[in-house]
Amino acid sequence: MFNKILIANRGEIACRVIRTAKKLGVPTVAVYSDADRDAMHVRMADEAVHIGPSPSSQSYIVIDKILDAVRNTGADAVHPGYGFLSENAAFAKALEKEGVTFIGPPVKAIEAMGDKITSKKLAAKAGVSTVPGHMGLIEDADEAVRIASSIGFPVMIKASAGGGGKGMRIAWNEREAREGFQSSKNEAKSSFGDDRIFIEKFVTEPRHIEIQVLGDKHGNVLYLGERECSIQRRNQKVIEEAPSPFLDEKTRRAMGEQAVALAKAVGYHSAGTVEFIVDAKRNFYFLEMNTRLQVEHPVTELVTGLDLVEQMIRVAAGEKLSFGQKDVKLDGWAIESRLYAEDPYRNFLPSIGRLTRYRPPEEGRQQDGTVIRNDTGVFEGGEISMYYDPMIAKLCTWGPDRTTAVEAMADALDAFEVEGIGHNLPFLSAVMQQERFREGRLTTAYIAEEFADGFRNVEPDEVSARKLAAVAGIINQALQERASRISGTIGNHRRIVGHEWVARLGEREFELTVEASADGTYIRFAGGGTISAATDWVPGRTLATFNIDNHQMAVKVDLVGTGIRLRWRGIDVMARVRNPRVAELARLMPKKSPPDTSKMLLCPMPGVVTSIAVKAGDTVEAGQAIAVVEAMKMENILRAERRATVKRVAINAGASLAVDELIMEFE
């Protein structure tokens, strides 16, 4: 075993590796940039080394700085995590030259599989099904358009190096091919230092299913089942699960055997993932091989009982795998939801800032036998930086079957408190409630199809609305009774609190009565219907459990002025509970109109304006690109909504803007 492991990474994955290293009794070294000086992985490690400024191009992906940290700390092994240098052959070679063990695959495998063009050729040679495409390098946008047209739209434009959705675009026509080529090159160069691009046919109605492989240095290679990763946004995985609800045993075995054949063809050892596109008829095609630990590895760990990081460390130390293919059993079902710092109400644009509240649900085995796991690298009070990937945490649940695992995830998301930044918890909760998701009818176009107009606040159905009205009634009753008991009042003048109320949730109103008795609290609705309720909520508590008709609900509660903000199952509603007379008067109040911003281009997210394509006096057409904003390593092209004339450009290229800051005005 090693004497000391340096983790050449940050955030969640660095914390994940440190936890396993501690379990094995191996000291760890963290590296950090200026932005990560107070990060969790720095606190967790036994040692920490500063490696430079905040941008990853000046710190985490500078090989010489990592090597200096290795030399200065005496680490004899390096775990690269995922992203950054994890699939960089030059980095692995440099470590080998230093006599330091790279906790990952051999250099030749990284070179062969890390280049998507080479990997597809090798996959075809090894008998693995591949997608039609152009595997040669593409020099410019004109050539990209010609190649895309010859293959036939739609096509996928992809960076040859890297992964994680960076440098990847789908083009449905020549214009999108031209723009996608340039954006892919820019993102690839920024993220991986390699702007080579290739093009392949985009399979319609595809599922993204990947096989986890694990090999040792003694020629043993196994597959550990599959992961369904079809729910993606901008080619970035959002929800994953193991196993896939779509595969049968025959297809699973065929995919696994092809993945193992490919791994053996390149002399692979360590953990790796072979990704496939699977069509509606269960035909599968090789997509790429990731020669590293995947972000979504926890779901495989939950259904196999294996610690993949531990296996990587043991394999790197020269140990043989202690089990064979016949020993690999898939037990139960696991779901992973990626919690991102992004605003789902603004087309999932990145969000940065301080986590004023960060309280995940309790991890471990629950009373009902399900399991909750939360892999994270942040903490309450910490900062979400604009320099790195926006993922905050990976919330995972396990259950004996898929339905149980999904329900456990829905409950866990309800119990997850995050404040201070925009985040996608409401969106994740909404997906868990969708009939299509629960039935397992997934494709990589799931989000685009189910949320074609973007994500909007989930509207409660009648049953959910009545439950939330009951919750609001209970909270209001508790607040009113507490207010009536304030000290210092005149004797015999204590306010009598009524029990009849009108609860308004959006456009719905519920007339109800809140009655407390020896055997519990009852909410009776005008027109019929009674709900029994109990709760542990007290004023000041932001998360409370409500037992509504013997069903547990974890509801986030915020008191905002005279309103009660309730969040549950993706629903975010402001409830106002008034006595009948006040409710009658409130109906007569005029509604305030929102400000008119129709002639303004506002920054949709915090980021840097990298370019402005127009000037004052220019006429723009609908759909024309007029500015580019970059945040969290992603380029976002802003387009004109309609034909207009630019009246004023308020900022210059290079400006750092907050959400809703003015970029330009139109006449």
Buried (B, 14 or more C-beta within 10 A) or exposed (E): EBEBBBBBBBBBBBBBBBBBBBEBEBBBBBBBBBBBEEBBBBEBBBBBBBBBEBBBBBBBBBBEBBBBBBEEBEBBBBBBBBBBBBBBBEBBBBBEEBEBBBBBBBBEBBBBBBBBBBBBBBBEEBEBBBBEBBBEEBEEBEBBBBBBEEBEBBBBBBBBBBBBBBBBBBBEEBEBBBBBBBBBBBBBBBBBEBBBBBBBBBBEEBBBBBBBBBBBBEEBBBBBBBBBBBBBBBBBBBBBBBBBBBBEEEBBEBBBBBBBBBBBBBBBBBBBBBBBBBBEEBEBBBBBBBBBBBBBBBBBBBBBEBBBBBBBBBBBBEBEBEBEBEEBEBEBBBBBBBBBBBBBBBBBBBBBBEBEEBBBBEBEEBEEEBBBBBBBBBEBEBBBBBBBBBBBBBBBBBBEEBEBBBBBBBBBBBBBBBBBBBBBBBBBBBBBBBEEBBEBEBBBBBBEEBBEEEBEBBEBEEEBBBBBBBBBBBBBBBBBEEEEEEEEEEEEEEEEBEBEBBBBBEEBBBBBBBEBEEEEBBBBBEEEEBBBBEBEBEEEEBBBBBBBEEEEBBBBBEEEEEBBBBBBBBBBBBBBBBBEEEBEEEEEEEEEEEEEEEEBBBBBBBBBBBBBBBEEEBEBEEEBBBBBBBBBBBBBEBEBEEEBEBEEBBBEEEBEBEBEBBBBBBE
